């Protein structure tokens, strides 16, 4: 295999392997952040050392003092989900009921296919290879296409369950996601007008050439704010979690799901958060770019620059994820009429205004 072939494997490992590995840790992190905000302990029993630890199970005394308590809680949760009975109610539409979790899990994965994950590598002969799974010239359209498929997961899950609570959740989810996809599309239109490209690789390169001051957030601050709001609604995260509102709908579209089918819906939500965070960083925060990138590449080598660029994109993505968790456990959910009113009466008019302003500023 040539060096270029290895560079195609690297983004696959980083995107898919890294995402699958980090999702259980995100669940643990959210539970800890929730506990911190609500002045509770959070997961603290299933740890590495201390009472109830794996070493205690093996008969090795570790004492009463806990160390990294709760860190193995995601592993315990995974074992529980895999070992629980997969119950399928007798009156569901079986095939759609089985396929719905796949529509919730796969689209966020597919979004990572076009996101540049790190600094490009120069090969012998001067060829520069971007660290991306698929360098599509229409990367932004690909993101919008696969993101819209997530609506099928919650809609089919709600309808196929043959449960009134689940059906209401599916209807809410469809209306909410379509409404905010309209706003997100208009927001991204202003971004495309600014960068004059729909290729995510080109968008990142434009920001890199401008340095930190060339990041999109400084040129499109309103688009950045609107995109964050739309990202919350697209991911069904509080304060936009009406499709699964426990107080009204028990669990909404996934009420009838158990075992790993429920786990797939659950994983899909966290993977979607990571995908939205990576897209937000790509469009507005320079993507993988970091301060002094050109100096690092020239003086320390392109491999060091690649490593730091991967860390940079990961840090920006995690910042959005942690912010999402903080908002979830801080703000109450909107009423449904408030949610839809925000989308159609606030987000869309502001996005249209931003398009007009962007067009006026880009007239040569």
Phi, psi and omega in degrees: 000141179278169179299326180294324178294319177297325179289343173279331179284325183305308180296330175297314180295316183294314186289303187276314178295316180295319181295313180297325181287327188272340183302312177301325178291328177293323176299315178298317181297318180295321180293325177289319178294319176302314180296321179296317180292323183266009178059050176236179181276322186078188179299124180213010185262312186271086183242189180277320182228152180111180179304143179070012179279165177302327179293325177295322179297324180281357177093011179261118183288126181245002176088178183273339183284131182270143176226123184056042179298136179087354184293334178267008179301319177301324177295318178296320178296319180296317178298320179297315182295319181291329186267348180289152178292134178273098185269127175245111180304150188290339188252017179277161169280098197303311186293317177293323178298323180286323186275338185304316179300330179295322179292335177279331186268319189286317183305317177298326176299314183296334180297329182289348184295333186246004181272122177295122188266339184200177181295144180294153180251131177269126180262173176300135184099357176085004180284131179257124183249118178289145179274083181210146182295312180223112180277076181276140176288348181241042186302322181292323176293324176299316179301312181297323181294310183287329179296325180292338180291337180299331179298329179294325181299309182286326180292313180292321178299319180290318183285317184290341182290341182056044182225132185297320178296316180295320180297316178298320177297318179296320179295315178300315183297317181298312180297318182294311185292321178294318181300314183279341172292328175298312178297318180295320178299319178292323177298314181291334177297319178293326177294317178297319178298323181289315184273346182059035181198150172247010175271124181295329177296315179294322179297316179293317180300322178298319179290323179296318180295333179270359183072190181300324178292349179265003179298149185297332183298333181279340180258334181229061183294321179293319177299322178299312181297314180294323180295319179300316180296315179296326179296321176299315182292321179296326182271001181057038179263148174307140006273026182243034185262036180301328180297338181233025184305108186296326183292336183246322190242017180066297176206002178070223189296339179252025181302318186272001184268147179219177176054220186284344174293317173296321179299326179291319174299317182295314178296320181302323179296317181286323177294322177296323176298317178296318181296317179293322178296319178293321178293319177300315178295321182295319185276326191238341187241025175081005181062235182279357185294146177220159180302144179065026181301311183297322178295316180298317181295320182284325187259330183250350177103159185285337177289320175295318178298321178296314180299315181293327179291322176297318178295321181298311179296320179297320180293318179294320178295315180294328177298319177293319181297315180294321176298319178299319179294318179298316179295320182301319185264012180244316185261143173283159180288151176285158165288160185295322179293326176293320180298312181290325177296320178298319182293313187271329187259345182240302185298309184295313176300319179293323178294320177295319177299319180296324177296316180297315180296316179298317178298319181294321182285340182261006176290123181276000000 
